[in-house]
Amino acid sequence: MKVIKTKYVKPTDTKGSRIKAIAGGFSVIVPYDYALSDVDLHYSAVKALVLKHKLDWDISDMGYGSDNGGYYFTFKDSKVG
């Protein structure tokens, strides 16, 4: 099953807030875009991950959920049972 985890990264003295996306050994960090809704912001990190690593993943129809640590984006072809 493929899952992409996204999480908020706190600002530092030299960098602003960011969002990190992680999946199967791949990762990317994108700047926090205050113009986007929370879900759209995290989804933008998913898109950046796929683009940066040239992954052949169709992310056009993903499901998602969240917890206190961030979001989990899943693929519709990932099924239980």
C-alpha positions as CSV (number, residue, x, y, z in Angstrom):
1,M,0.0,0.0,0.0
2,K,1.3,3.5,-0.9
3,V,0.7,6.2,1.7
4,I,2.1,9.7,1.6
5,K,2.5,11.4,5.0
6,T,2.6,15.1,5.3
7,K,3.4,17.2,8.4
8,Y,3.9,20.7,9.5
9,V,7.5,21.8,10.1
10,K,8.0,24.7,12.6
11,P,9.8,27.8,11.6
12,T,13.4,28.3,12.7
13,D,15.6,31.4,13.0
14,T,16.5,31.2,9.4
15,K,13.5,29.4,7.7
16,G,9.8,30.0,7.8
17,S,7.1,27.4,8.4
18,R,7.1,24.5,5.9
19,I,5.2,21.3,5.0
20,K,7.1,18.0,4.6
21,A,5.8,15.1,2.5
22,I,7.3,11.6,3.0
23,A,6.7,8.3,1.2
24,G,8.8,5.2,0.8
25,G,12.1,6.8,1.3
26,F,11.3,9.9,-0.7
27,S,10.7,13.3,0.8
28,V,10.3,16.9,0.0
29,I,9.8,20.1,2.0
30,V,7.7,23.0,0.6
31,P,7.2,26.5,2.0
32,Y,4.0,27.2,3.9
33,D,1.6,29.0,1.5
34,Y,-0.8,30.9,3.7
35,A,-3.2,31.5,0.7
36,L,-4.1,27.8,0.7
37,S,-6.5,25.9,2.9
38,D,-4.9,23.4,5.2
39,V,-5.7,20.3,3.1
40,D,-4.7,22.1,-0.2
41,L,-1.4,23.1,1.5
42,H,-0.6,19.5,2.4
43,Y,-1.7,18.3,-1.0
44,S,0.7,20.8,-2.6
45,A,3.5,19.0,-0.8
46,V,2.2,15.7,-2.2
47,K,2.3,17.1,-5.7
48,A,5.8,18.5,-5.1
49,L,7.0,15.0,-3.9
50,V,5.7,13.3,-7.0
51,L,7.2,15.9,-9.3
52,K,10.6,16.1,-7.5
53,H,11.2,12.4,-7.6
54,K,9.5,11.8,-11.0
55,L,7.2,9.2,-9.4
56,D,4.7,7.5,-11.8
57,W,1.8,7.8,-9.3
58,D,-1.7,9.0,-10.3
59,I,-2.5,11.4,-7.4
60,S,-5.7,12.8,-9.1
61,D,-8.1,10.7,-7.0
62,M,-6.5,10.3,-3.6
63,G,-8.2,9.9,-0.3
64,Y,-6.9,11.5,2.9
65,G,-7.3,11.7,6.6
66,S,-5.6,13.5,9.4
67,D,-4.4,13.2,13.0
68,N,-2.5,15.6,15.3
69,G,0.7,14.9,13.4
70,G,-0.5,15.9,9.8
71,Y,-2.2,14.2,6.9
72,Y,-2.1,10.8,5.3
73,F,-2.9,10.6,1.6
74,T,-3.8,7.2,0.2
75,F,-4.5,5.8,-3.2
76,K,-7.9,4.4,-4.1
77,D,-6.3,1.1,-5.3
78,S,-5.0,0.5,-1.8
79,K,-7.7,-1.9,-0.4
80,V,-8.2,-4.0,2.7
81,G,-9.1,-7.6,2.3
